[in-house]
Amino acid sequence: MKALSIPVRIVGPGSQVEKEQLQYLDMPREMNTFQMPRVPQRVAPEAVSEAHDVLAEFLDAMTPWDPAAGDPGPRLNVTGVSPAALDIINEMLGEGEVGIQVNGAHAIHIQESVFTGVWRVCELDDDSRLVGDWIVAGSMPEAVIRAAILAAAPAPARVTLPDGAMNSPALLQEIEARLRNIRPDTPAHVINLTLFPLTAEDHQVLARALPVGPVAMISRGFGHCKISSTLARNVWRVQYFNSMNTLILNTIEIVDMPEVAIAAPEDLIDSRTRLAELITWMAESDTA
């Protein structure tokens, strides 16, 4: 198997307990803005041509797809692409705002490209060898949604309430009531824990009732945001940090997928246009 060839940032799910150290990516100093990538210097023309053809094939699959219809986006297997062409593809796609790690039978590392909603998805075996490599378009890769759903139960875990638990029982009742009534496209219900009076025992109850799930995400689009699935279906822990790496907003979101991590249909349409411009530019550069 060939080695993993795209620099996907790896983020562990960390801990639900606020006193333990959190893991996250470095905060960018400035908001990312799109710039046309550059073809690496001193590369073989045939590698550039192969990379162009792969991206053009992916664009052809994106062209008839309606991002607003709710159907899964196109997915292109690139395991057969030559290493030189794959390096160019990764350089052209770049690194966007969202990085994801999915833990399961096989680890899946995902990095959004600079084209919002266009993702690099790499699946690894237990020996960290690459066993699957795709370019995927969509608001969120299906592998992420599937892993979060399959690992979770319909309700929070039952826990014994310790002495000192004051507000966590009411919070769990609120979460359970929302889950009973959740429907597709139900707006997110957000519980803000930042200013909520919670004891140390309350935090322990929430951590036990909502264990960490298999999905961990970092989004750098709206500040610095860490997102973790839980083992209660459609319940997410979402934490925001400022530029000093200080936790400034700690929430529980009850929704199929937190909005901060997903690409909007209009972003995907824009990415399709910009990807077409990139492919045209690559063709012109190759013939220059």
C-alpha positions as semicolon CSV with decimal commas, in nm:
position;residue;x (nm);y (nm);z (nm)
1;M;0,000;0,000;0,000
2;K;0,121;0,352;-0,067
3;A;0,173;0,589;0,225
4;L;-0,084;0,854;0,319
5;S;-0,008;1,140;0,086
6;I;-0,229;1,425;0,208
7;P;-0,148;1,612;0,529
8;V;-0,474;1,542;0,712
9;R;-0,465;1,690;1,060
10;I;-0,545;1,431;1,326
11;V;-0,755;1,535;1,624
12;G;-0,845;1,294;1,904
13;P;-1,185;1,313;2,062
14;G;-1,031;1,430;2,390
15;S;-1,238;1,451;2,704
16;Q;-1,581;1,577;2,800
17;V;-1,451;1,691;3,140
18;E;-1,362;2,059;3,133
19;K;-1,070;2,027;3,380
20;E;-0,875;1,795;3,154
21;Q;-0,658;1,934;2,878
22;L;-0,831;1,975;2,544
23;Q;-0,669;1,887;2,211
24;Y;-0,722;2,104;1,907
25;L;-0,550;2,250;1,603
26;D;-0,363;2,579;1,608
27;M;-0,577;2,887;1,568
28;P;-0,516;3,062;1,232
29;R;-0,401;3,419;1,267
30;E;-0,624;3,541;0,986
31;M;-0,940;3,414;0,818
32;N;-0,855;3,203;0,516
33;T;-0,943;3,351;0,178
34;F;-0,938;3,161;-0,150
35;Q;-0,636;3,200;-0,375
36;M;-0,578;3,007;-0,695
37;P;-0,328;2,728;-0,611
38;R;0,000;2,703;-0,792
39;V;0,124;2,399;-0,979
40;P;0,440;2,276;-0,802
41;Q;0,761;2,362;-0,986
42;R;0,972;2,100;-1,160
43;V;0,701;1,838;-1,201
44;A;0,666;1,603;-1,493
45;P;0,417;1,728;-1,757
46;E;0,250;1,387;-1,763
47;A;0,181;1,413;-1,387
48;V;0,021;1,754;-1,435
49;S;-0,188;1,614;-1,721
50;E;-0,299;1,316;-1,511
51;A;-0,391;1,542;-1,218
52;H;-0,589;1,767;-1,451
53;D;-0,781;1,469;-1,591
54;V;-0,867;1,338;-1,242
55;L;-1,000;1,675;-1,127
56;A;-1,188;1,717;-1,455
57;E;-1,351;1,376;-1,402
58;F;-1,459;1,483;-1,055
59;L;-1,599;1,811;-1,190
60;D;-1,796;1,618;-1,452
61;A;-1,954;1,418;-1,168
62;M;-2,034;1,738;-0,977
63;T;-2,191;1,920;-1,271
64;P;-2,535;1,747;-1,278
65;W;-2,554;1,719;-0,897
66;D;-2,787;1,955;-0,708
67;P;-2,638;2,027;-0,363
68;A;-2,974;2,158;-0,237
69;A;-3,165;1,837;-0,320
70;G;-3,028;1,642;-0,025
71;D;-2,875;1,364;-0,236
72;P;-2,518;1,245;-0,160
73;G;-2,256;1,420;-0,366
74;P;-2,012;1,253;-0,606
75;R;-1,724;1,045;-0,478
76;L;-1,414;0,966;-0,684
77;N;-1,173;0,685;-0,592
78;V;-0,814;0,804;-0,642
79;T;-0,627;0,498;-0,514
80;G;-0,507;0,424;-0,867
81;V;-0,365;0,770;-0,932
82;S;0,013;0,792;-0,956
83;P;0,192;0,938;-0,651
84;A;0,325;1,233;-0,854
85;A;-0,020;1,325;-0,985
86;L;-0,175;1,276;-0,640
87;D;0,078;1,519;-0,492
88;I;-0,034;1,777;-0,748
89;I;-0,402;1,708;-0,678
90;N;-0,346;1,757;-0,305
91;E;-0,155;2,077;-0,374
92;M;-0,434;2,205;-0,597
93;L;-0,710;2,120;-0,350
94;G;-0,521;2,262;-0,055
95;E;-0,637;2,258;0,305
96;G;-0,964;2,420;0,410
97;E;-1,130;2,499;0,740
98;V;-1,257;2,162;0,867
99;G;-1,055;1,858;0,973
100;I;-1,222;1,536;1,089
101;Q;-1,115;1,209;1,246
102;V;-1,348;0,908;1,261
103;N;-1,253;0,619;1,487
104;G;-1,391;0,274;1,411
105;A;-1,295;-0,058;1,258
106;H;-1,080;0,154;1,024
107;A;-0,970;0,506;1,107
108;I;-1,086;0,769;0,860
109;H;-0,902;1,099;0,826
110;I;-1,082;1,376;0,642
111;Q;-0,970;1,723;0,541
112;E;-1,184;1,981;0,369
113;S;-1,012;2,141;0,071
114;V;-1,000;2,513;-0,003
115;F;-1,306;2,442;-0,218
116;T;-1,575;2,442;0,050
117;G;-1,759;2,110;0,060
118;V;-1,492;1,925;-0,142
119;W;-1,321;1,678;0,089
120;R;-1,021;1,446;0,087
121;V;-1,119;1,122;0,264
122;C;-0,850;0,871;0,357
123;E;-0,920;0,536;0,526
124;L;-0,642;0,358;0,716
125;D;-0,608;0,005;0,849
126;D;-0,476;-0,089;1,194
127;D;-0,118;-0,050;1,069
128;S;-0,189;0,303;0,939
129;R;-0,169;0,186;0,579
130;L;-0,390;0,359;0,327
131;V;-0,675;0,130;0,220
132;G;-0,914;0,387;0,073
133;D;-0,863;0,730;-0,083
134;W;-1,138;0,950;-0,226
135;I;-1,231;1,298;-0,330
136;V;-1,585;1,364;-0,207
137;A;-1,831;1,651;-0,251
138;G;-2,108;1,723;-0,004
139;S;-2,215;1,922;0,297
140;M;-2,051;1,651;0,508
141;P;-1,896;1,319;0,398
142;E;-2,138;1,030;0,440
143;A;-1,874;0,834;0,634
144;V;-1,894;1,090;0,914
145;I;-2,273;1,087;0,936
146;R;-2,287;0,708;0,920
147;A;-2,024;0,659;1,192
148;A;-2,194;0,901;1,430
149;I;-2,533;0,733;1,384
150;L;-2,422;0,369;1,400
151;A;-2,217;0,411;1,718
152;A;-2,489;0,590;1,913
153;A;-2,796;0,491;2,114
154;P;-3,133;0,668;2,082
155;A;-3,101;0,829;2,426
156;P;-2,833;0,924;2,681
157;A;-2,691;0,647;2,896
158;R;-2,858;0,587;3,230
159;V;-2,637;0,704;3,515
160;T;-2,657;0,704;3,893
161;L;-2,680;1,060;4,019
162;P;-2,412;1,137;4,277
163;D;-2,453;1,370;4,571
164;G;-2,391;1,723;4,452
165;A;-2,557;1,682;4,112
166;M;-2,785;1,984;4,095
167;N;-2,878;2,081;3,739
168;S;-2,760;1,786;3,530
169;P;-3,079;1,581;3,593
170;A;-3,292;1,859;3,445
171;L;-3,052;1,894;3,151
172;L;-3,074;1,521;3,077
173;Q;-3,453;1,538;3,089
174;E;-3,443;1,829;2,843
175;I;-3,211;1,637;2,609
176;E;-3,429;1,323;2,623
177;A;-3,745;1,525;2,551
178;R;-3,583;1,691;2,250
179;L;-3,458;1,358;2,116
180;R;-3,805;1,207;2,135
181;N;-3,937;1,484;1,909
182;I;-3,645;1,529;1,670
183;R;-3,722;1,502;1,300
184;P;-3,514;1,544;0,984
185;D;-3,424;1,910;0,933
186;T;-3,533;1,999;1,287
187;P;-3,348;2,320;1,386
188;A;-3,067;2,269;1,633
189;H;-3,153;2,293;2,000
190;V;-2,852;2,447;2,175
191;I;-2,787;2,421;2,548
192;N;-2,530;2,678;2,658
193;L;-2,327;2,535;2,945
194;T;-2,085;2,829;2,968
195;L;-2,287;3,040;3,209
196;F;-2,502;2,757;3,344
197;P;-2,447;2,683;3,714
198;L;-2,299;2,332;3,709
199;T;-2,113;2,155;3,987
200;A;-1,822;1,921;3,933
201;E;-2,070;1,635;3,987
202;D;-2,295;1,780;3,717
203;H;-2,007;1,770;3,469
204;Q;-1,936;1,409;3,568
205;V;-2,300;1,315;3,510
206;L;-2,300;1,474;3,163
207;A;-1,973;1,301;3,072
208;R;-2,110;0,961;3,177
209;A;-2,452;1,009;3,018
210;L;-2,300;1,145;2,695
211;P;-1,976;0,948;2,639
212;V;-1,746;1,059;2,359
213;G;-1,846;0,916;2,020
214;P;-1,631;0,819;1,722
215;V;-1,632;1,156;1,542
216;A;-1,403;1,448;1,633
217;M;-1,392;1,765;1,423
218;I;-1,209;2,095;1,421
219;S;-1,361;2,390;1,236
220;R;-1,163;2,707;1,187
221;G;-1,433;2,893;0,994
222;F;-1,600;3,068;1,287
223;G;-1,312;3,114;1,527
224;H;-1,175;2,789;1,656
225;C;-1,440;2,524;1,722
226;K;-1,403;2,169;1,851
227;I;-1,695;1,933;1,777
228;S;-1,737;1,583;1,919
229;S;-2,010;1,332;1,862
230;T;-2,150;1,150;2,165
231;L;-2,293;0,804;2,212
232;A;-2,640;0,957;2,223
233;R;-2,764;0,991;1,866
234;N;-2,789;1,352;1,740
235;V;-2,626;1,491;2,055
236;W;-2,298;1,680;2,001
237;R;-2,052;1,862;2,222
238;V;-1,949;2,191;2,056
239;Q;-1,681;2,411;2,213
240;Y;-1,549;2,745;2,090
241;F;-1,206;2,889;2,168
242;N;-1,061;3,237;2,122
243;S;-0,718;3,323;1,982
244;M;-0,563;3,263;2,326
245;N;-0,692;2,904;2,322
246;T;-0,936;2,985;2,601
247;L;-1,273;2,811;2,605
248;I;-1,530;3,087;2,556
249;L;-1,846;2,892;2,469
250;N;-1,933;2,537;2,574
251;T;-2,253;2,391;2,432
252;I;-2,451;2,076;2,375
253;E;-2,627;2,071;2,037
254;I;-2,917;1,841;1,959
255;V;-2,921;1,817;1,581
256;D;-2,828;1,568;1,310
257;M;-2,508;1,764;1,234
258;P;-2,383;2,094;1,385
259;E;-2,413;2,374;1,132
260;V;-2,066;2,511;1,204
261;A;-1,908;2,205;1,036
262;I;-2,120;2,166;0,723
263;A;-2,096;2,327;0,380
264;A;-2,404;2,515;0,260
265;P;-2,550;2,444;-0,087
266;E;-2,449;2,790;-0,209
267;D;-2,090;2,722;-0,097
268;L;-2,087;2,397;-0,294
269;I;-2,218;2,572;-0,605
270;D;-1,945;2,835;-0,568
271;S;-1,683;2,563;-0,519
272;R;-1,796;2,393;-0,839
273;T;-1,745;2,720;-1,028
274;R;-1,401;2,778;-0,879
275;L;-1,297;2,417;-0,942
276;A;-1,390;2,462;-1,309
277;E;-1,172;2,775;-1,318
278;L;-0,885;2,581;-1,163
279;I;-0,913;2,300;-1,418
280;T;-0,917;2,548;-1,706
281;W;-0,615;2,724;-1,561
282;M;-0,428;2,391;-1,520
283;A;-0,499;2,304;-1,883
284;E;-0,366;2,641;-1,998
285;S;-0,057;2,606;-1,776
286;D;0,008;2,257;-1,912
287;T;0,005;2,379;-2,270
288;A;0,198;2,699;-2,207
